[in-house]
C-alpha cells in the first residue's frame, strides 16, 4: 500500500541557477549539503514537506510533463506573482475565482519544468484542477 509521496525529481541544465530560483522564490533549502561524497550532478532540496531532487541534465525538454503545485497563503500570492515577473519566468496561466477567493498561477522555470502556486488547499484544489 502506498503510504505517501517520497520525493519528486526534475532535470535542470544549470543546477546553481535552479537552486537559486527555488530557494529565493519558493523558500527551498538544501537538505544534503554539497560535499566531496555527494554527487555534484544533483541537489536535494525541501520545499515545505516536499523533497525535490534536481539532476543536472544537458538535454532538458522544453515540454516538461510534470506539474508541481504548492499551496500558498492568500496574503502571500501577490508577492509570489511579483517575484515570478521579476525573474522573467514564463507564466502559463493566472486564474482567479473571486466568488471562492481562490487564486493560482502556473509558470515554468528556466528549463520548462511546470509549477503552480495555489491559494486553495488540497484536496479541493486537485478536484478543480484541469490536469
Secondary structure, DSSP 8 states (H G I E B T S, - for coil): ---S---EEEEES-HHHHHHHHHHHH--EESS---TTS-TTEEEEEETTEEEEEEE-S---SS---EEEEE--GGGHHHHHHHHHHTT-EEEEEEEETTTTEEEEEEE-TTS-EEEEESS-TTHHHHH---
